[in-house]
Amino acid sequence: MRVLLLEDERALSELIAAQLAGEGHAVDRFATLADADAALRAVEYDLLVLDLGLPDGDGLDLLRQLRAAGRRLPVLILTARDAVEDRVAGLDAGADDYLTKPFHADELKARIRALLRRPAREGEGMRLGNVVLGADGHSLFIGGRPLALRRREQALLAYLMRHAGKVVLKEDIETSLYAFGDEVASNAVEVHVYRLRRKLQTAGADLRIHTIRGVGYMIAAGEDAAPGRQA
Ligand code: CA
């Protein structure tokens, strides 16, 4: 998942980013409302972790602006303000959850897992052909058998499955898999697609990742899948 972290305390920001990266997320860190706002206009983030006291204003203003624009991404507020009225103001502005500093790393990770699970839970995960991706985004089953993928391959599969039957641009895949500043080889997406295809095929998945030359990829249930390999 791609996460925007807006927090101006450098040490705390680095710590949180390291924890989120350890959970397999691509994290962009910003310290001002202006920079975060620009990034939010450019990228579809899966989660916003938002500090309130920022050098160029109040995080709640950014949150209200996002909600007014119809952006539904989950938002976790991090703040030293712990008065009840501050929490209420945060939730009223459209925050999904609220964590008071100082907090324990495990609590942060648990809250974030819960927030990222929310939208998927409604659909009980995703299914395409005999491939089932659990609502937690981590468990994957092919014909009922678990399959382990590397985290970017898993993120790629989730992205393609969310857009099943539609052509997705290579640039959009890259944007969903990598944070700004990540070292990205020019053929990174191709390499991930190649490996993912091989693993899915070996596991007997009855779906296909089609290459749309010069544009991107499309995943679809495959008619020519290997029958008899299903569990
Ligand atoms: Ca602050």
Residues whose N, C-alpha, C, O or C-beta is under 5 A from the ligand:
A	BS01	CA	D8 E9 D51 G53 L54
